[in-house]
Amino acid sequence: MKQQLTIVFVLLCTSFFNAQNPDSAKLDSLLDWLDSHVKIPKDSTQIATKSYKAIVLSKKTDNKDALAKTYNFLITYHRDYSKIDSAFFYVDKLKDIYLEQKNDDQLAFTYLKREELLLVKADYAQANEYAYKALDIFEKTKNKRGIAICYAAIGELKYYERSYSQGIEWCDKAIAILEPLDFPEDLANTYRLKAFDMLFADVEHHEALKTINKAINIYKSLGETGIPMMAAINWRGNIYKYMDRYDDAIADYQANYDNSEKLGLERYLIPSLANIGHVYLMQGKYAEALPYNLRAIDIMKKSGRVRNLWENYMHVSNIYESLGDYKMALYYHHLYASAHEEFKDNTIFGLEAEAEKKYLTGQKNATIYFQNEQIAHQKRTQTLYIVLAVLLAFILFGLLYYYRKRQKKNQELQLLNSELDTKNKQNELLLKEIHHRVKNNLELVKSLLALQSAQLEDSATKDAMMASQNRVQSMGIIHQKLYQGENLGSIEMKDYFLNLGEGILDTFNAEDKVKIECAMDNLELDVDTAVPIGLIVNELLTNALKYAFPNDGKGNILISLSQSTPEILTLRVADNGIGKEIGTTPKGTGFGSQLIQLLTQQLDGKMIEEHDNGTSILIQFKFKPAA
């Protein structure tokens, strides 16, 4: 009974106070409205308008708590619906209030808000700093929930550092704290962040799928259909994508796209568009992929959410190259290179925050102006002239200082670029010289083997020595191609096969009897892939020349290397010789066959042997394009 009387008394006092203070009543009404509408996208315009009214009333009534709440609403508004740079301005305002109030826990949560915004701007260094600042405060105040949220934030930062295993460990620490507590939304968010790291860690994809579904199920139980749920659905789509479950991935991306349009959240169309385009690109559907990635780029540039802009430039460049439009491919490659450098530098320009400051300063100057209307006209004019002169002098000084600083920086960059060009040329010459010397050394080894072979009488031993010479020659040609070519990291395979075939024909003195054809397009591979392929072709050509055309028979040998899918290359060496009879014992020592099998395993490939109108060997292996 006593408690009920107390409640009634408080309500009466509140009603009386509000009646005496109509501004406080208006402020309470505004805050109630904002609290129930801040997550409704269609009300975003009113959210901003009512928040600015709440700021005025909070300052008028000197209500710091109400002012802090309003700043929180504006942070959410600018983060989700407006230019994200303005959110930084209100985070700073919020921080000042909690510093003044010495409210450590709320100050730490404010640091986490800044960390979240810095992540969107790809400023990972500062984001990391604020996450640990918040953690330090929460550990001192022994706030378990705050500690867990910091652990999860650090886990997310580890994802961007590519320290995925550490990210999983931080998220597991957060989950261990949150599970006994009643904060399901924080728990769901932590499962989502853990799934981020699991996708690229040494973890089975189906385990990452289980984790993201835990987050999704919690959001479903909470009735969440907005941005948190959409972020979880998007990541599940990413997991499906890397499981090659492309239809499931596109279904999740499309569901998010439809929900974003329904809610009026244009900026949240970005991940759906970019990921659908990426799936089509992975499937080789280049024409279908292009419009999705181009629209994603357009929204990124408009909204300022440029964290993944460089990645989409890269995808579009690859798409145009695959479509044969090399001019546009080069254009978007330049954009990619520039955006990726900016992304790596973690640069943030607070443009809108500065605009907000100027706006508030303008309001203050206008108020001063009207208050000073009573001052004598002559004194006011004189003051304005002085202020204007000072401002002009300050602006001119700033422009001059900026010009000189910029000029000095340009000179330093030109000097640095010149030094880098010189070093690059020196390194290129040095690398070419190394390849040249390796090629010469291999030629020397081949000559030594030839001299040794000339001293031998046993035919089997001489054949083995000749085979070794050919293997050394196949590697020597690779190093010759490297120092003669423009790209020091890759080999053009068609030209290489032709040179290799000529060398082997010369060894067997079979130029007039056997013709080697190379039916393939130009294709460049890295050295680590080209060497084993060259040795395999060397062995197959040697076997064909030794066994396919007995009694000085004539014939043809066909070599081809084709890209059957975007991920798979197929090597084929076929002859029209006598073939291999079923049940016959292979000739020779069998070392060449063993070498082919070992090299095929090294390439993670599989070999298919056919004997129909001759012998045909097919080897399929994963495609590793040249750098």
Secondary structure, DSSP 8 states (H G I E B T S, - for coil): -HHHHHHHHHHHHHHHHHHH-HHHHHHHHHHHHHHHHTT-GGGHHHHHHHHHHHHHHHHHTT-HHHHHHHHHHHHHHHHHTS-THHHHHHHHHHHHHHHHHT-HHHHHHHHHHHHHHHHHTT-HHHHHHHHHHHHHHHHHHT-HHHHHHHHHHHHHHHHHTT-HHHHHHHHHHHHHHHTTSS-HHHHHHHHHHHHHHHHHSSS-HHHHHHHHHHHHHHHHHHT--SHHHHHHHHHHHHHHHHTT-HHHHHHHHHHHHHHHHHHT-GGGHHHHHHHHHHHHHHTT-HHHHHHHHHHHHHHHHHHT--TTHHHHHHHHHHHHHHHT-HHHHHHHHHHHHHHHHHHHHT----HHHHHHHHHHHHHHHHHHHHHGGGS-HHHHHHHHHHHHHHHHHHHHHHHHHHHHHHHHHHHHHHHHHHHHHHHHHHHHHHHHHHHHHHHHHHHHHHHHHHHHHHT---HHHHHHHHHHHHHHHHHHHHHHHHHHSS-TTEEEHHHHHHHHHHHHHHHHT-TTTEEEEE-----EEEHHHHHHHHHHHHHHHHHIIIIISTTT--EEEEEEEEEEETTEEEEEEEE-S----TT----S-SHHHHHHHHHHHHTT-EEEEE-SSSEEEEEEEE--B--
